[in-house]
Amino acid sequence: VMGQATHLVPVRLPPATARARTDLLQSAGPQVTLLQAPVVAAHAPRWRIQLNADHSAADIDDLAELIRDVTRAFDRQPLPRKARQLTQG
């Protein structure tokens, strides 16, 4: 998350997976705006999340949890070979 506290929350994304992350998040329900070049630098896509007085603290917590889930899904590193062997049998 970037910037000062405001109703607009920019969240920087890795360029290679920005569209796929957005699609995954939106498939869970939230509508977020993906800003890409030429609106922002090509190497700095971001979500523009807009909050308002109708959003409760629980709504914001739910969105934060969904964003964490999306991040985990994309940033998960494969298990090392030895660990894979242990989990496979």
Phi, psi and omega in degrees: 000139185243154168085190181277167175293123181200174179284346175258125183241107176275134180235111181291145183231154173293132183304321185293336184237011185302312182294315181295320177297318179297314179300317180295315179298315181293332178294340178271354175127313184295140174260112178243150179267126175265118176264127179227175178303141009268004180293321174233169179302145183302330181271006186223054177295157181203157169275143172247102181262127182248120179258153175216178185296341179283345179277127178274169175300323178294322177300316182292319177298319178297316178297317179300320179294319177297319178297319176299318180298316179297316180299315179298320181298324183268333185262359180297129179268143177299149177296144173301155184307316181297318179295322178299318181296321180293322182281343182266359177152000000 
